[in-house]
């Protein structure tokens, strides 16, 4: 398997995001044994049983938290016994010098270039590009078709919306929201919401 340490996984969260992760794991020759979800109306996903809310007694394989929202994903991780997996789709191109941590998922047709560091429980979504020497802290979500240029730093919990671009050397703070299609040409402080081309701060926590 490519960039996975297990053939068998369990997921927390039975949503559309989970479907993509199931496909990634299967593409690597593995399988999701079952999923946890507190919504008792969901009993299966893609032929895989959904067994109810997470419990440590039923935690038998590495877990990936398959929840797209960064705040919720962090909360669930805190409530979960720390045996986490990670997964990367075989179509992704990941430089040998890239470091990526537990819980992180790298999706279809992603490119991550040399000496980039990706933290825990991140999502690098479909066809995103992250260039050399970037640092992505824990719980970052890089949306589909984003372009992150070299030397960029992205703080914990920040969401880069679909199709946004970040020019080289920019620092984006923690728990920011970067709107879809935005172009980030200057540093972004913690807690900011940025939209537009060029990106402008519209709110700040």
C-alpha positions as CSV (number, residue, x, y, z in Angstrom):
1,X,0.0,0.0,0.0
2,X,1.1,3.5,-0.7
3,X,1.7,5.7,2.4
4,X,-0.6,3.6,4.7
5,X,0.5,1.4,7.5
6,X,-2.5,-0.9,7.7
7,X,-4.8,-2.9,5.5
8,X,-7.7,-2.5,7.9
9,X,-9.2,0.8,9.1
10,X,-12.2,2.1,11.0
11,X,-13.7,5.6,10.3
12,X,-15.5,8.0,12.5
13,X,-18.2,9.9,10.5
14,X,-20.4,8.3,7.8
15,X,-20.8,11.2,5.4
16,X,-19.8,11.9,1.8
17,X,-16.3,12.7,3.0
18,X,-16.1,9.2,4.4
19,X,-17.1,7.8,1.0
20,X,-14.0,9.4,-0.5
21,X,-11.7,8.0,2.2
22,X,-13.2,4.5,1.7
23,X,-12.3,4.7,-2.0
24,X,-8.8,5.8,-1.1
25,X,-8.3,2.9,1.2
26,X,-9.7,0.4,-1.3
27,X,-7.5,1.8,-4.0
28,X,-4.5,0.9,-1.8
29,X,-5.8,-2.7,-1.4
30,X,-7.2,-2.1,2.1
31,X,-10.7,-2.1,3.5
32,X,-12.8,-0.1,6.0
33,X,-14.1,-2.7,8.5
34,X,-16.8,-0.5,9.9
35,X,-17.7,3.1,10.7
36,X,-18.8,5.0,13.8
37,X,-21.5,7.6,13.6
38,X,-23.9,8.8,16.3
39,X,-26.7,9.1,13.8
40,X,-28.5,5.9,14.4
41,X,-30.5,6.3,11.2
42,X,-27.3,5.4,9.2
43,X,-26.7,1.7,9.3
44,X,-24.4,1.2,6.3
45,X,-22.2,3.2,3.9
46,X,-20.9,1.7,0.6
47,X,-21.8,-1.7,1.9
48,X,-19.8,-1.2,5.2
49,X,-21.7,-1.4,8.5
50,X,-22.1,1.7,10.6
51,X,-22.1,0.6,14.2
52,X,-23.1,3.6,16.2
53,X,-21.3,6.2,18.3
54,X,-17.5,5.7,18.8
55,X,-16.5,3.5,21.8
56,X,-13.0,2.6,22.7
57,X,-14.1,-1.0,23.3
58,X,-14.9,-1.4,19.6
59,X,-11.7,0.4,18.4
60,X,-9.8,-2.5,16.9
61,X,-8.0,-0.9,13.9
62,X,-6.4,2.4,13.1
63,X,-9.0,5.2,13.0
64,X,-9.3,8.0,10.5
65,X,-11.8,10.8,11.5
66,X,-13.8,11.2,8.3
67,X,-15.3,14.6,9.1
68,X,-14.7,17.6,6.9
69,X,-15.3,20.3,9.4
70,X,-12.1,21.2,11.1
71,X,-13.5,22.2,14.4
72,X,-15.6,19.1,14.7
73,X,-12.7,16.9,13.5
74,X,-10.5,18.3,16.3
75,X,-13.2,17.7,18.9
76,X,-13.7,14.1,17.8
77,X,-10.0,13.4,17.8
78,X,-9.7,14.6,21.4
79,X,-12.4,12.1,22.3
80,X,-10.9,9.2,20.5
81,X,-8.3,6.7,21.7
82,X,-5.0,7.7,20.0
83,X,-4.5,4.9,17.4
84,X,-4.9,6.8,14.2
85,X,-4.1,5.8,10.6
86,X,-3.5,7.9,7.5
87,X,-4.2,7.4,3.8
88,X,-3.0,8.6,0.4
89,X,-4.6,7.9,-2.9
90,X,-2.3,6.1,-5.4
91,X,-2.8,8.9,-8.0
92,X,-1.3,11.5,-5.7
93,X,2.3,12.5,-6.3
94,X,4.2,13.0,-3.0
95,X,7.9,13.9,-2.9
96,X,10.0,11.5,-0.9
97,X,11.1,14.3,1.5
98,X,7.5,15.2,2.5
99,X,6.5,14.5,6.1
100,X,2.8,13.9,6.9
101,X,1.4,12.9,10.2
102,X,-1.2,10.6,11.6
103,X,-4.9,11.1,10.7
104,X,-4.1,13.0,7.5
105,X,-5.8,12.1,4.2
106,X,-4.3,13.0,0.8
107,X,-6.8,12.6,-2.0
108,X,-7.0,11.9,-5.7
109,X,-4.5,13.7,-8.0
110,X,-2.9,15.8,-5.2
111,X,0.7,17.0,-5.7
112,X,2.9,17.7,-2.7
113,X,6.4,18.9,-3.4
114,X,9.8,18.6,-1.6
115,X,10.4,19.3,2.1
116,X,6.8,20.1,2.8
117,X,5.5,19.2,6.3
118,X,1.8,18.3,6.9
119,X,0.5,18.0,10.4
120,X,-2.0,15.7,12.1
121,X,-5.6,15.1,10.8
122,X,-5.3,17.3,7.8
123,X,-7.2,17.0,4.5
124,X,-5.5,17.7,1.2
125,X,-8.4,17.5,-1.1
126,X,-8.9,16.5,-4.7
127,X,-6.3,17.8,-7.2
128,X,-4.8,20.3,-4.7
129,X,-1.2,21.3,-5.2
130,X,1.1,22.1,-2.3
131,X,4.6,23.2,-3.4
132,X,8.0,22.9,-1.8
133,X,8.9,23.9,1.8
134,X,5.4,24.5,3.0
135,X,4.2,23.9,6.6
136,X,0.6,22.9,7.2
137,X,-0.2,22.7,10.9
138,X,-2.7,20.2,12.4
139,X,-6.4,20.1,11.2
140,X,-5.8,22.2,8.1
141,X,-8.1,21.5,5.1
142,X,-6.8,22.4,1.7
143,X,-9.8,22.4,-0.6
144,X,-10.1,20.8,-4.1
145,X,-8.1,22.4,-6.9
146,X,-6.2,24.8,-4.5
147,X,-2.8,26.0,-5.4
148,X,-0.4,26.6,-2.5
149,X,3.0,28.0,-3.7
150,X,6.4,27.4,-2.1
151,X,7.4,28.4,1.4
152,X,3.8,29.0,2.6
153,X,2.8,28.5,6.2
154,X,-0.8,27.6,7.1
155,X,-1.8,27.6,10.8
156,X,-3.9,25.1,12.7
157,X,-7.5,24.5,11.6
158,X,-7.5,26.8,8.6
159,X,-9.7,26.0,5.6
160,X,-8.6,26.9,2.1
161,X,-11.8,27.0,0.1
162,X,-12.1,25.3,-3.3
163,X,-9.9,26.7,-6.0
164,X,-8.1,29.4,-3.9
165,X,-4.4,30.3,-4.5
166,X,-1.7,31.4,-2.1
167,X,1.4,33.1,-3.5
168,X,4.9,32.1,-2.3
169,X,6.1,32.8,1.2
170,X,2.8,33.8,2.7
171,X,1.9,33.1,6.3
172,X,-1.8,32.2,6.9
173,X,-2.8,32.2,10.6
174,X,-4.7,29.7,12.7
175,X,-8.4,28.9,12.2
176,X,-8.8,31.1,9.2
177,X,-11.4,30.7,6.5
178,X,-10.2,31.4,3.0
179,X,-13.1,31.8,0.6
180,X,-13.5,29.8,-2.6
181,X,-11.5,31.2,-5.5
182,X,-9.6,33.7,-3.3
183,X,-6.1,34.8,-4.2
184,X,-3.9,35.4,-1.1
185,X,-1.1,37.8,-1.7
186,X,-0.4,39.0,1.8
187,X,-0.2,37.4,5.3
188,X,-3.4,36.6,7.0
189,X,-3.8,37.0,10.8
190,X,-5.3,34.3,13.1
191,X,-9.1,33.9,12.9
192,X,-9.6,35.9,9.7
193,X,-12.1,35.3,7.0
194,X,-10.7,36.3,3.6
195,X,-12.5,36.4,0.2
196,X,-11.8,37.8,-3.2
197,X,-9.0,38.5,-5.7
198,X,-6.9,39.9,-4.2
199,X,-8.0,38.5,-0.9
200,X,-9.5,40.9,1.6
201,X,-10.3,40.3,5.2
202,X,-14.1,40.6,5.8
203,X,-14.2,39.4,9.4
204,X,-11.8,38.6,12.2
205,X,-12.4,36.7,15.4
